[in-house]
Amino acid sequence: MMHRVSARDVELGEEKVINVSRTAAVVKGGRRFSFTALVVLGDMRGVVGLGQGKAREVPQAIEKAVRSARKDLRRYPLRGDTIPHQVLGRFGASKVILRPASPGTGIKAGATVRSVVESLGIRNLLTKAYGSRNPTNLVKAVFDGLGRLAGKKEIFGLRELPVHADREGPKLEPIVLPKREERGRGRGPGGGKGGARGPRGGGRRDNRGGGDDAPQSGEQASGGEAAPQA
């Protein structure tokens, strides 16, 4: 949610010229040219304004646009150096999606959208433009999307949650998880649940006999002594 700001209350930075277009009017003596300038102006701390000026010369058009931008300054909610949530801005045939990004991402946008978000003070942002790439429509679509941003105070107010002075979020009680039981509890000294055990499958069966209880020849059959020969 945006709020209007007076130029006397903020310290504005340098203006950024987004686009300068030329128009011609055919008169009796020939063609008469005029220039239209589109300018954004902000303090890089959440305040930005858009201005448009028209004159016979380019410097005069930019000067008019700057004066118009100073009269239309607005403050938008930010979350650090990015936006609080994803928004979609529309104007005419242009659409712009603005998505928050993690620190170190940078601004992934074209020159037109980049000029607006840099003047606003955003350093990490993901954007995607659809439809017309006309600079005027694109800039106004970005401002439409920024106007849809809502800060935490507005959201918590709609949800009727308390907002504390030390922070913008509600005070939540910490969740204490129960301690996990020891892994070795209930297991035998061998590391298994039932104590030490042999190899998998119990015992190795003798393929030559009928199983583990079948008598064996040689020393094992006589209890360690050799069997008498006939």
Long-range contacts (C-beta under 8 A, 24 or more apart in sequence): 1-77, 1-147, 1-149, 1-150, 1-151, 1-154, 2-74, 2-75, 2-76, 2-146, 2-147, 2-149, 3-74, 3-75, 4-73, 4-74, 4-75, 5-47, 5-73, 5-74, 5-75, 6-73, 7-70, 7-71, 7-73, 10-43, 10-45, 10-47, 10-73, 11-43, 12-41, 12-42, 12-43, 12-47, 12-70, 12-73, 13-41, 13-42, 13-43, 13-44, 13-119, 15-39, 15-40, 15-41, 15-62, 15-65, 15-66, 15-69, 16-40, 16-41, 16-115, 16-118, 16-119, 17-62, 17-65, 18-112, 18-115, 18-116, 18-135, 18-139, 19-112, 19-135, 19-136, 20-58, 20-61, 20-62, 34-61, 35-61, 36-61, 37-61, 37-62, 37-64, 37-65, 38-65, 38-135, 38-136, 38-139, 39-65, 39-66, 39-68, 39-69, 40-69, 40-115, 40-116, 40-119, 40-139, 41-66, 41-69, 41-70, 41-73, 41-119, 42-73, 42-119, 42-120, 42-121, 43-121, 44-118, 44-119, 44-120, 44-121, 45-121, 46-75, 46-76, 46-77, 46-78, 46-120, 46-121, 47-73, 47-74, 47-75, 47-76, 47-120, 48-73, 48-74, 48-76, 48-116, 48-119, 48-120, 48-146, 49-73, 49-74, 50-116, 50-139, 50-140, 50-143, 52-136, 74-147, 76-120, 76-146, 76-147, 76-149, 77-149, 77-150, 77-151, 77-152, 77-154, 78-120, 78-121, 78-122, 81-121, 81-122, 81-123, 81-124, 82-122, 82-123, 82-124, 82-125, 83-122, 83-125, 83-146, 83-149, 84-149, 84-150, 84-151, 84-152, 85-149, 85-150, 87-145, 87-146, 87-148, 87-149, 88-145, 88-148, 89-141, 89-142, 89-143, 89-144, 89-145, 89-146, 89-147, 89-148, 90-141, 90-144, 91-137, 91-138, 91-140, 91-141, 91-144, 92-132, 92-134, 92-137, 92-140, 92-141, 93-131, 93-132, 93-134, 93-137, 94-129, 94-130, 94-131, 94-132, 94-133, 94-134, 94-137, 94-138, 94-140, 94-141, 95-129, 95-130, 95-131, 95-141, 96-127, 96-128, 96-129, 96-130, 96-138, 96-141, 96-142, 96-145, 97-127, 97-128, 97-129, 97-130, 97-145, 98-125, 98-126, 98-127, 98-142, 98-145, 98-146, 99-125, 99-126, 99-127, 99-128, 100-124, 100-125, 100-126, 101-125, 101-126, 112-138, 112-139, 112-142, 113-138, 113-139, 113-142, 116-142, 116-143, 116-146, 117-142, 120-146
